[in-house]
Amino acid sequence: MEESLKGYFWTAEDENLKHFGEIAVSTKEKKQQITIYGSFPEFERQHLDINFHDDIPCLYGFTKERKYITLIGLRIEYVSGSFGNDTEKSSFKAEYKLSFRQLIAGPAKFEADKKFNKVSISAQFLGGWTKSNPIRQKPISTKPAKKTPSEIYELHRTDPISFSFESGTCLFYDYISSQHRFDTNHLDIQQKTCFDFQFNQAMSVEELYLFLQKFREFYTLLTGVNLGLGPITLRDGIGLDFHYEYDRNIFNTNYTSIGSDMRIMSLKTLAASDYLDRFFHSYDHFRLPLSHLMTYLNSDRSDYIGYIQPFVSAMETIYNKSFRNIDENARAINPTLVEILDKYQLLPKHRQFLTNAKLAKPYRDLHLKDKLVRIINHSPKLIELVENPEVFVRKILDLRHYLVHEVDKAHTDLSLLNNRILLGKHIVKMKVVIEYHLLLLMGIDPVIVEEKIDRTFPNFVHFKRF
């Protein structure tokens, strides 16, 4: 999907200085870019400092489609033509290409510091979460009857499903959109779905961006597939609606639909629970391993070897958060050390030294290999997935140690190093293990996770559910 917008743009520094520009947004090429034919003082400061990593806060524009545009989080990617301190001389000779993070379009200028308390989101494959069929055709009488096309159909609108979460409330709408064009006698009826969030406190655009990031991660985990957010509508409370682009680059084109039975839970189960609220409330607790997973899902996944270390780190973090305290409390002290402490009368500082010594360490802390095996052995389903946890982890860690440290190749299993297909299978299985435990950290019922983790896309393939 590709979209192009043309118009005149200006900066917050000087609204009277305007230059022609073209916005190109392409899902296929993963591009969000604007070309400005001219120069602004802010652009030239960035270029003369030779620093292409500082964001330009925002650009404003007005397009030929009579839309006001606000671009946020811009970065200079390419410069050509003349430039210099004299803006008048360089304005028609310079050409700047900038990427941007967010786009907002509407009937009026959207100031970057504007706040709002309501947002509607249409996410990918949202419609597959329900099985309702609100469009039904009436039987037509055999006798001639003058009926308009709209009278031949019954539209059954369903009541919204309500969710609660820490920052406000959410309604899931399954609604009907219909349009009748009399000139062509054409009736267009569509079933649409969206989430309608109402916040307790108005949010800025940057706060919204973080909120949408969290919500997309939550929704992605429930489906098992990396998903993008579709059209987003911002409502400011005074009757103005703005169209908001979260990130057009995040869009999954590998699936045509994801049915309700191919998700971790049904919409009704989610609505009857507090899982959404738990996710937002505990987000920082599992943010690091979730970040590693989402980085993998957002990439093209062509270089599997680059995910060895991040996934090992994610699995170790999960162990430390979920199992470390349990294992430490259940682990007995070294029997040899117990005998020494009972037999000899030692000063408290000497007893403490021995307790902290290497002799006691295996009983206080597991090695990295043991941690990874431990979180796999937590579930028979994960054991089934990797077949042999000890062998699976050893191959992963041998490759990880080879990449991070200088190791003896003769005593290291590097079978994954030059076998991309085998390495890819191991990486995806690690991804499933991380997903499994992230769902548990979110507070989702272990019975639900155990039942559905092998049924979501694309996990069923790796569980051999053909």
C-alpha positions as CSV (number, residue, x, y, z in Angstrom):
1,M,0.0,0.0,0.0
2,E,1.4,3.4,-1.0
3,E,0.2,6.9,-0.3
4,S,1.4,10.2,-1.6
5,L,0.6,13.7,-0.3
6,K,1.8,17.0,-1.8
7,G,1.6,20.5,-0.4
8,Y,3.5,23.3,1.3
9,F,5.2,22.9,4.6
10,W,6.7,25.1,7.4
11,T,8.3,24.8,10.8
12,A,7.3,26.0,14.2
13,E,10.1,28.6,14.0
14,D,8.7,30.6,11.1
15,E,5.2,30.0,9.7
16,N,5.7,32.5,6.9
17,L,8.6,30.5,5.3
18,K,7.0,27.7,3.3
19,H,8.4,25.2,0.9
20,F,6.8,22.6,-1.4
21,G,7.1,19.0,-0.2
22,E,6.0,15.5,-1.1
23,I,5.1,12.8,1.5
24,A,5.6,9.2,0.5
25,V,4.3,6.4,2.7
26,S,4.8,2.9,1.5
27,T,4.0,-0.3,3.4
28,K,5.7,-2.5,0.9
29,E,9.0,-0.5,1.0
30,K,8.6,0.2,4.7
31,K,9.1,3.9,4.0
32,Q,7.8,7.0,5.8
33,Q,9.5,9.9,4.1
34,I,9.1,13.5,3.1
35,T,11.0,15.4,0.4
36,I,11.3,19.2,1.0
37,Y,12.4,21.3,-2.0
38,G,14.0,24.1,-0.2
39,S,15.8,24.8,3.1
40,F,14.8,25.8,6.6
41,P,17.3,27.1,9.2
42,E,16.7,24.0,11.4
43,F,17.7,21.8,8.5
44,E,21.0,23.6,7.8
45,R,22.0,23.6,11.5
46,Q,21.6,19.8,11.5
47,H,23.7,19.5,8.3
48,L,26.5,21.9,9.3
49,D,26.8,20.1,12.6
50,I,27.2,16.8,10.7
51,N,24.8,15.2,13.1
52,F,22.0,13.2,11.4
53,H,20.7,11.6,14.6
54,D,19.0,14.6,16.3
55,D,15.3,14.7,15.7
56,I,13.7,17.7,14.2
57,P,10.6,18.0,16.4
58,C,7.9,18.7,13.8
59,L,6.8,20.1,10.5
60,Y,3.4,21.5,9.6
61,G,1.8,21.4,6.2
62,F,-1.3,22.0,4.1
63,T,-1.9,19.7,1.1
64,K,-3.8,20.1,-2.2
65,E,-6.4,17.7,-0.7
66,R,-7.0,20.6,1.8
67,K,-5.7,18.6,4.7
68,Y,-3.6,20.0,7.5
69,I,-0.6,17.8,8.2
70,T,1.7,17.5,11.3
71,L,4.8,15.4,11.0
72,I,6.6,14.5,14.3
73,G,10.0,13.0,14.9
74,L,11.8,13.9,11.7
75,R,15.4,12.9,10.8
76,I,17.4,14.1,7.8
77,E,18.4,11.1,5.6
78,Y,19.7,12.8,2.5
79,V,20.7,16.3,1.3
80,S,21.4,17.5,-2.2
81,G,21.9,20.9,-3.9
82,S,23.1,24.1,-2.4
83,F,22.8,25.1,1.2
84,G,24.2,27.6,3.5
85,N,23.3,30.3,6.0
86,D,21.7,32.5,3.4
87,T,18.2,30.8,3.3
88,E,17.0,33.0,0.4
89,K,19.8,31.9,-1.9
90,S,19.6,28.2,-1.1
91,S,15.8,27.8,-0.6
92,F,15.2,26.8,-4.2
93,K,18.4,24.8,-4.8
94,A,18.4,22.5,-1.8
95,E,16.5,19.2,-1.5
96,Y,16.1,17.4,1.8
97,K,14.7,13.9,2.3
98,L,13.6,13.2,5.9
99,S,12.1,10.2,7.5
100,F,9.4,10.8,10.1
101,R,7.9,8.8,13.0
102,Q,4.3,10.0,13.2
103,L,1.8,11.6,10.8
104,I,-1.4,13.4,11.9
105,A,-3.9,14.8,9.4
106,G,-7.1,16.7,10.0
107,P,-9.4,19.6,9.3
108,A,-7.2,22.0,11.4
109,K,-3.6,22.5,12.4
110,F,-2.6,20.0,15.1
111,E,-0.2,21.5,17.5
112,A,2.5,19.0,18.7
113,D,1.6,19.8,22.4
114,K,-2.1,19.2,21.9
115,K,-3.8,16.6,24.2
116,F,-6.9,14.4,23.8
117,N,-8.8,11.9,25.8
118,K,-10.3,9.6,23.2
119,V,-8.8,7.4,20.4
120,S,-10.3,4.8,18.0
121,I,-8.1,2.0,16.6
122,S,-8.7,-0.4,13.8
123,A,-6.0,-3.1,14.1
124,Q,-5.0,-5.8,11.6
125,F,-7.3,-8.9,11.6
126,L,-9.5,-7.4,14.3
127,G,-12.6,-8.6,12.5
128,G,-11.5,-12.2,12.8
129,W,-12.0,-12.1,16.5
130,T,-15.7,-12.3,16.3
131,K,-18.1,-14.6,14.6
132,S,-21.1,-12.3,14.3
133,N,-22.9,-11.9,11.0
134,P,-24.8,-8.6,11.2
135,I,-25.7,-8.5,7.5
136,R,-28.7,-10.6,6.5
137,Q,-30.7,-10.6,3.4
138,K,-34.5,-10.5,3.5
139,P,-36.5,-12.8,1.3
140,I,-37.8,-11.0,-1.8
141,S,-41.4,-11.3,-2.8
142,T,-42.1,-12.8,-6.2
143,K,-44.6,-10.0,-6.9
144,P,-43.2,-6.9,-8.4
145,A,-42.3,-4.5,-5.6
146,K,-40.6,-1.2,-5.6
147,K,-37.9,-1.7,-3.0
148,T,-34.6,0.2,-2.7
149,P,-31.5,-2.0,-2.3
150,S,-31.2,-1.0,1.3
151,E,-34.6,-2.4,2.1
152,I,-33.6,-5.9,1.0
153,Y,-31.1,-6.2,3.9
154,E,-31.4,-6.2,7.6
155,L,-28.5,-4.7,9.6
156,H,-28.1,-6.1,13.1
157,R,-25.9,-3.9,15.1
158,T,-24.2,-5.6,18.1
159,D,-23.6,-4.0,21.5
160,P,-20.0,-3.0,22.2
161,I,-17.9,-5.2,24.5
162,S,-16.4,-3.2,27.4
163,F,-12.9,-3.6,28.9
164,S,-11.3,-1.8,31.8
165,F,-7.7,-0.9,32.2
166,E,-5.5,1.2,34.4
167,S,-5.7,4.4,32.3
168,G,-9.4,4.3,31.4
169,T,-11.9,2.2,29.6
170,C,-12.1,0.5,26.2
171,L,-15.0,-0.5,24.0
172,F,-14.8,-3.1,21.3
173,Y,-17.2,-2.1,18.5
174,D,-18.5,-4.5,15.8
175,Y,-20.4,-2.2,13.6
176,I,-21.9,-1.8,10.1
177,S,-21.0,0.8,7.5
178,S,-23.5,1.2,4.6
179,Q,-23.6,3.5,1.6
180,H,-26.3,3.7,-1.1
181,R,-25.5,5.5,-4.3
182,F,-28.8,6.2,-6.2
183,D,-27.0,7.2,-9.4
184,T,-25.7,3.6,-9.9
185,N,-28.2,1.8,-7.7
186,H,-25.2,0.5,-5.7
187,L,-25.3,-0.6,-2.1
188,D,-22.0,-1.0,-0.2
189,I,-22.3,-2.7,3.2
190,Q,-19.2,-3.5,5.3
191,Q,-18.7,-5.0,8.7
192,K,-16.0,-3.1,10.6
193,T,-14.4,-3.5,14.0
194,C,-12.4,-1.1,16.2
195,F,-11.3,-0.4,19.7
196,D,-12.5,2.8,21.2
197,F,-10.3,4.0,24.1
198,Q,-11.4,6.6,26.6
199,F,-8.6,7.9,28.9
200,N,-9.0,9.2,32.4
201,Q,-6.5,11.9,31.7
202,A,-5.8,13.6,28.3
203,M,-2.7,12.3,26.6
204,S,-0.1,14.1,24.5
205,V,1.0,12.6,21.2
206,E,4.2,11.2,22.7
207,E,2.2,9.6,25.5
208,L,-0.1,8.1,23.0
209,Y,2.8,6.7,21.0
210,L,4.0,4.8,24.1
211,F,0.4,3.6,24.8
212,L,-0.1,2.3,21.3
213,Q,3.3,0.6,21.4
214,K,2.2,-1.3,24.6
215,F,-1.3,-2.1,23.2
216,R,0.2,-3.4,19.9
217,E,2.5,-5.7,21.8
218,F,-0.4,-7.0,23.9
219,Y,-2.5,-7.7,20.8
220,T,0.5,-9.3,19.0
221,L,1.1,-11.7,21.9
222,L,-2.6,-12.7,21.9
223,T,-2.5,-13.6,18.2
224,G,1.1,-15.0,17.9
225,V,1.7,-12.8,14.8
226,N,3.3,-9.4,14.5
227,L,0.5,-7.0,13.7
228,G,0.1,-3.4,12.8
229,L,-2.4,-0.8,13.7
230,G,-4.7,0.5,11.0
231,P,-6.5,3.8,10.8
232,I,-6.4,5.7,14.1
233,T,-8.8,8.5,14.9
234,L,-8.0,11.1,17.6
235,R,-10.8,13.1,19.2
236,D,-9.9,16.2,21.1
237,G,-13.2,16.7,23.0
238,I,-14.3,19.8,20.9
239,G,-15.7,17.9,17.9
240,L,-12.5,17.7,15.8
241,D,-11.3,14.3,14.5
242,F,-7.7,13.8,13.4
243,H,-6.3,10.9,11.4
244,Y,-3.2,9.4,13.0
245,E,-0.5,7.1,11.5
246,Y,1.2,5.1,14.3
247,D,3.8,3.3,12.1
248,R,2.8,2.2,8.6
249,N,6.0,0.1,8.4
250,I,4.5,-2.4,10.9
251,F,2.1,-4.3,8.8
252,N,1.8,-8.1,8.3
253,T,1.1,-9.2,4.7
254,N,1.7,-12.9,5.2
255,Y,-1.8,-13.8,6.4
256,T,-5.3,-13.3,5.0
257,S,-7.1,-13.7,8.3
258,I,-6.6,-15.0,11.8
259,G,-9.7,-16.7,13.2
260,S,-10.8,-16.4,16.8
261,D,-9.8,-20.1,17.4
262,M,-6.2,-19.2,16.4
263,R,-5.6,-16.7,19.2
264,I,-4.6,-17.2,22.8
265,M,-8.1,-16.4,24.0
266,S,-11.5,-15.4,22.7
267,L,-12.7,-11.8,22.9
268,K,-15.3,-12.8,25.4
269,T,-12.7,-14.4,27.7
270,L,-10.6,-11.2,27.4
271,A,-13.5,-9.0,28.2
272,A,-14.4,-11.0,31.3
273,S,-10.9,-10.9,32.6
274,D,-8.5,-8.1,33.8
275,Y,-5.6,-9.2,31.5
276,L,-5.5,-5.9,29.7
277,D,-5.2,-4.0,32.9
278,R,-2.6,-6.5,34.3
279,F,-0.5,-6.0,31.1
280,F,-0.4,-2.2,31.4
281,H,0.1,-2.3,35.2
282,S,3.0,-4.8,35.1
283,Y,4.5,-3.8,31.8
284,D,7.9,-2.7,33.2
285,H,8.3,-6.1,34.9
286,F,8.7,-8.0,31.5
287,R,9.6,-5.1,29.3
288,L,13.2,-6.2,28.5
289,P,12.4,-9.8,27.3
290,L,9.3,-8.4,25.4
291,S,11.5,-5.8,23.7
292,H,13.8,-8.6,22.5
293,L,10.8,-10.5,21.1
294,M,9.3,-7.5,19.4
295,T,12.6,-6.5,17.8
296,Y,12.7,-10.0,16.2
297,L,9.1,-9.8,15.0
298,N,9.6,-6.3,13.6
299,S,12.6,-7.4,11.6
300,D,12.8,-9.2,8.3
301,R,14.4,-12.2,10.2
302,S,17.0,-12.8,7.5
303,D,20.0,-12.9,9.9
304,Y,19.0,-15.5,12.5
305,I,22.4,-15.6,14.1
306,G,21.9,-12.0,15.3
307,Y,19.1,-13.2,17.6
308,I,21.2,-15.8,19.5
309,Q,22.4,-13.4,22.2
310,P,19.2,-11.3,22.6
311,F,17.0,-14.5,23.0
312,V,19.4,-16.1,25.4
313,S,19.3,-12.8,27.4
314,A,15.5,-12.8,27.3
315,M,15.3,-16.4,28.5
316,E,17.7,-15.7,31.4
317,T,15.8,-12.6,32.4
318,I,12.6,-14.7,32.4
319,Y,14.3,-17.2,34.7
320,N,15.5,-14.5,37.1
321,K,12.0,-13.0,37.3
322,S,9.9,-16.2,37.5
323,F,12.0,-19.0,39.0
324,R,15.1,-17.7,40.7
325,N,13.6,-17.1,44.1
326,I,11.7,-20.3,44.0
327,D,14.8,-22.3,43.2
328,E,16.9,-20.6,45.8
329,N,14.3,-21.3,48.5
330,A,14.0,-24.9,47.5
331,R,17.7,-25.6,47.1
332,A,19.5,-27.3,50.0
333,I,22.9,-26.0,51.2
334,N,26.0,-28.0,50.1
335,P,26.1,-31.1,52.4
336,T,29.9,-30.8,52.7
337,L,29.6,-27.3,53.9
338,V,26.9,-28.3,56.4
339,E,29.2,-30.9,57.9
340,I,32.0,-28.3,58.2
341,L,29.8,-25.8,59.9
342,D,28.5,-28.4,62.4
343,K,31.9,-29.9,63.2
344,Y,34.0,-26.7,63.8
345,Q,33.3,-23.8,66.0
346,L,33.9,-20.9,63.6
347,L,33.6,-17.2,64.1
348,P,30.5,-15.6,62.4
349,K,32.6,-13.9,59.8
350,H,34.4,-17.2,58.9
351,R,31.0,-19.0,58.7
352,Q,29.7,-16.3,56.4
353,F,32.9,-16.5,54.2
354,L,32.4,-20.2,53.7
355,T,28.7,-19.8,52.9
356,N,29.5,-17.3,50.3
357,A,32.5,-19.3,48.9
358,K,32.6,-21.2,45.7
359,L,31.9,-24.4,47.6
360,A,28.3,-23.2,48.2
361,K,27.7,-21.4,44.9
362,P,26.3,-24.3,42.9
363,Y,23.6,-24.5,45.5
364,R,22.8,-20.8,45.5
365,D,22.9,-20.0,41.7
366,L,22.4,-22.1,38.6
367,H,24.6,-21.9,35.5
368,L,23.2,-20.3,32.4
369,K,22.6,-23.7,30.8
370,D,20.6,-24.8,33.9
371,K,18.5,-21.7,33.8
372,L,17.5,-22.2,30.2
373,V,16.7,-25.8,30.7
374,R,14.7,-25.0,33.7
375,I,12.3,-22.7,31.9
376,I,11.8,-25.2,29.1
377,N,11.2,-28.1,31.6
378,H,8.4,-26.0,33.2
379,S,6.0,-27.1,30.5
380,P,5.6,-30.6,28.8
381,K,4.5,-28.6,25.7
382,L,7.8,-26.8,25.6
383,I,9.7,-30.1,26.1
384,E,7.7,-31.5,23.2
385,L,8.6,-28.5,21.1
386,V,12.4,-28.7,21.6
387,E,12.4,-32.6,21.9
388,N,15.5,-32.7,24.1
389,P,16.0,-29.6,26.3
390,E,19.6,-30.5,27.3
391,V,20.8,-31.0,23.7
392,F,18.7,-28.0,22.5
393,V,20.2,-25.6,25.0
394,R,23.8,-26.9,24.6
395,K,23.7,-26.2,20.8
396,I,22.4,-22.7,21.4
397,L,24.9,-21.9,24.1
398,D,27.9,-23.4,22.3
399,L,27.1,-21.1,19.4
400,R,26.5,-18.2,21.7
401,H,29.8,-18.7,23.6
402,Y,31.6,-19.0,20.2
403,L,30.3,-15.7,19.1
404,V,30.9,-13.9,22.4
405,H,34.1,-15.5,23.8
406,E,37.2,-17.3,22.4
407,V,36.4,-21.0,22.7
408,D,38.0,-24.2,21.6
409,K,36.2,-25.2,18.4
410,A,37.3,-28.8,18.8
411,H,35.1,-29.1,22.0
412,T,32.3,-26.9,20.9
413,D,29.1,-28.0,19.0
414,L,28.9,-25.5,16.1
415,S,26.4,-27.5,14.0
416,L,24.1,-24.4,13.9
417,L,26.7,-22.0,12.6
418,N,26.7,-23.1,8.9
419,N,23.2,-24.6,8.8
420,R,20.8,-21.7,8.3
421,I,17.6,-23.8,8.2
422,L,18.5,-25.6,11.4
423,L,19.5,-22.4,13.1
424,G,16.2,-20.8,12.0
425,K,14.3,-23.6,13.6
426,H,16.1,-23.2,16.9
427,I,15.6,-19.4,16.9
428,V,11.8,-19.8,16.3
429,K,11.6,-22.4,19.1
430,M,13.3,-20.0,21.4
431,K,10.8,-17.4,20.3
432,V,7.9,-19.7,21.3
433,V,9.5,-20.4,24.7
434,I,9.8,-16.7,25.3
435,E,6.2,-16.1,24.2
436,Y,4.9,-18.8,26.5
437,H,6.6,-17.3,29.6
438,L,5.7,-13.7,28.7
439,L,2.0,-14.7,28.6
440,L,2.4,-16.2,32.1
441,L,4.2,-13.0,33.3
442,M,1.2,-11.1,31.9
443,G,-0.9,-13.0,34.4
444,I,-2.8,-15.1,31.8
445,D,-4.2,-18.4,33.1
446,P,-1.6,-21.1,32.6
447,V,-4.3,-23.5,31.5
448,I,-5.2,-21.1,28.6
449,V,-1.5,-20.7,27.7
450,E,-0.9,-24.4,27.7
451,E,-3.9,-25.1,25.6
452,K,-3.4,-22.4,22.9
453,I,0.3,-21.8,22.6
454,D,0.6,-24.5,19.9
455,R,-2.5,-23.3,18.0
456,T,-1.6,-19.7,17.2
457,F,0.0,-18.6,14.0
458,P,2.7,-19.5,13.2
459,N,3.5,-21.7,16.3
460,F,1.3,-24.6,15.1
461,V,3.8,-25.3,12.3
462,H,6.7,-25.8,14.8
463,F,4.5,-28.1,16.9
464,K,3.9,-30.2,13.8
465,R,0.1,-29.4,13.8
466,F,-0.4,-29.9,10.0
